[in-house]
Amino acid sequence: MLMHRKIFAIAMAFAAVHCGILFAGFFAPYMPSAQHREHAYARPTKLHFVDAQGQVHIRPFVYPSVPVEGEGFQYREDPSSGYPIRFLSRKSDGIHLLAVDSQADLFLFGTDGYGRDIFSRLLFGGRISLLAAMVATLLSLLIGVAAGGIAGHFGGAVDAVIMRSSELVLALPWIYLLLAIRGSLPLHVEPTRTLILLSAVIGAMGWARPARLIRGVVLSARERPFVSAARGFGASEWYLLRRHVLPQTLGVITAQAVTLIPQFVAAEATLSFLGLGIGEPVPSWGNMLSAFQQFQTVSSYWWMAAPLVALVAVSLTYFVLADALHQAGARINSGQSYA
Amino acid sequence: MRKLAIFSLLAFRAISGIDSYASSAPAPERIQRGEELQVSSAEVGRYGGTLVVGQRAEPKTLNPVTATDGPSREVIGRMMADLVHINRVTQQTEPALASSWKLSTDGRSFTVKLRQGVRFSDGYPFSADDVVFSFRVYLDEKVHSPNRDLLTIGGKPISAVKIDDHTVRFDMSQPYAAAERIFDSVAILPQHLLLKSYEQGSFAQALTLNTAPDTIAGLGPFRLKQYLPGQRLVLERNPFYWKADRDGHRLPYLDEIAFLFVGNEDAQILRFQSGETSVISRFSPDNYPAMAREQQNRGYDLVDLGPSLEYNFLFFNLNELPPDKFQQISREQPWFRDLRFRQAISLAIDRRSIVKLAFGGRGVPIWGNVTPGNKLWINRELPHPERSIPQAKDLLRSAGFSWDEKGKLLDLERKPVEFTIITSSSNAQRVKMATLIADDLAQLGMSVHVVPLEFRAVMDRVFQSNDYDACVLGLGGGDADPNGDMNVWMSNGSTHLWNMHETKPATPWEAELDALLNRQLVTLEYKKRKRIYDEAQALIANNLPFIFLASPNVLVGATKQVANFRPAPLEPYVLWNADELYLRQQGVATAK
């Protein structure tokens, strides 16, 4: 039962995150590229329940923020009038879960250097970043499992060829190759094409490490007594690989998947630097994070770390979910019933 | 008699230990009879201490003739001296190695009197031979000096002729308006050390970072002591330097200047905040608020020197392109070539937001190529049209553009107006400018995409392949004199960014601009020359080859121990008067 509940809780968290990202247009109060130039680097908007007269409101409300004269990017609340949060409010660009009247602003996670709502950008950016990272992870793991499995299981010349080529991939000066790829592309690439390109590039770069790990696991797995027994009964090599050896690598694959996804989200930031990633003003977690690399952002605008927090949280959800599923699977395999 | 008194004073100070030397730097040499010292008007300081400076990148060379990068020039500038120097604060010339100079009545020749009794940092006497030798090297085509262009007037290099040991005459093919400013930053080389390598054709290898310190000599306030690759470069006092303070103490006050190589601006700021370095020479406005907050606690002062000479701008690709190669760009070029299109864009750009968001308010909006930082040359009459979307739309309408029902701008062939702006991804401010512009232009119905590229890729597209629609860049920062920018504005200039390969002026206004610039070049009287240059600025502002955006302020800082700190809006912002700087409390800042 306990296991069931754990999986259920994690699955709900997983679903909530992905729902928020998938239906970003509904959950985000603003369009991701809408600039509020008068409110650049604004702190997260405070939600109030008690007004200046000490009256308690069930519906939360916000005060408009006004710039402090003479201080760059400092704002104070103007408590003379409060604006209630409106739920399921209809605006020109569709229905939004949360909204306030235009006299006030609702920046749940604050704003960036252009006055764009970070919460909205996080949701919209998550679509691109997570999708690209997942597709790239899938791609690199597919190649990695195939290459590592074959190399480890068959050994000999096949192993040598595959492993040397994986070393080649690791040693390649990718930056120059990427510059060349960028040079051959038109300057403006549509976001969907960028997405495919990003996934392909990151996936193609990332298979070598998982392949080496999987090869290691396969090397030890193929010498296990039950594999030798199956071989003794006349099982073919492909059957052995599929039925007995590769399933042993499942743990490594899951662990790799959850570490690769956040790595690949960050890799997109590097690619953005070379003009290969998602360009402004379209948000992605990678390009949002790149702003956080600057000293002044870290020291003055802590709320811009939101994509970092989101990335860690999402990666943790993946990890725990994968772990729980793996454990449940292991129990079923070993014939144990749930406690 | 007075000089004699100075020696004894110096001797007394040295013996009595008033100035104790923490480092192994040599003590200033006694002032000799007949030595013609320049007297500094700065506050009288105290000897000793090391000034630690954080540099973003390592210098590439110590060769003043071939150096082009900022870090090299910053170091070399402290080791070398010029004949006539531009005071970075007043922006006026003042005597340096030349004690006086005279222009001939026809404006074609300069007679320069050299300071008597000057010695190089190795003690070897300086004479007219060194000057003649230096100019020979700078003007030698085989040496590839970037200064050669500046020393070429009317297509002919200037010539240096020795009159006597302390007099040199410079002849020019035509009168030259910037006059003695031409000598600023032309470092005088030691003939006794470099003649051999120059004659053997190995001059480029003579002054590298690997050259032994005792084989390098200059006339600047400091000389090389040590270079540790990847870590630091240390300069020590030149004991023979030719300047003294009002009390007759030979300058410089500092024992040493240590340049630490820190990698980037963030590291530079962190080192400065921790007190590891004593000055910070220009940092980005983004970092100002965080640094200003710590000012009191950490004991440093920040100085906002106001607008720099740097102008940032948007420009369009107006190059003549092979039509088969760049079909898309060729299709867009008729828009870019239409002045009304460029005017509409200029009117739609919210420059105040650029200053506020890209420079944190520490900058000024600009409408011309000369910024308010250049007090001598700015044309204050240039109009500053306020942002107006309706006016911009009227202009586009008059140029034949229209809008579809969704508000998208369509050209004469009813195709949507869509283009990309490239800019350097390593410059956060310019990426911000481009993004703000894209958002502003969306209000005109244009679909503009910002593509930040790696810096070299941007340069390659602008200078070589011409494969771009529009670009945001910045220029300026060198000399305030108009001649520094000739390569940008002359139609055959090497930095004529919007149309790189013009053999003759592509438009009538460019021909007019060429004529004006050539005229100011030979007009000697400032007022007349300023009038011509005002006209040139107006011509540029009216024709908008560049759409000028904003100029950032120069922001610098120093710890409270650094005295005589008088930063200037011209490069090198902080160390230009390194010979006068001194530390109030000795030994606080030391290089480790």
Interface residues (C-beta under 8 A of the other chain):
Chain A: S33 Q35 R37 A40 G72 F73 G113 Y114 G115 L179 R182 G183 P186 L187 H188 S272 F273 L274 G275 G279 E280 P281 A291 Q294 F295 Q296 S299 S300
Chain B: E265 D266 I269 L270 D286 N287 Y288 P289 A290 Q328 D350 S353 K356 L357 G360 G361 R362 T420 I422 S425 S426 A428 V431 K432 A434 T435 L436 A438 D439 H449 V450 V451 P452 L453 E454 A457 D467 Y468 D469
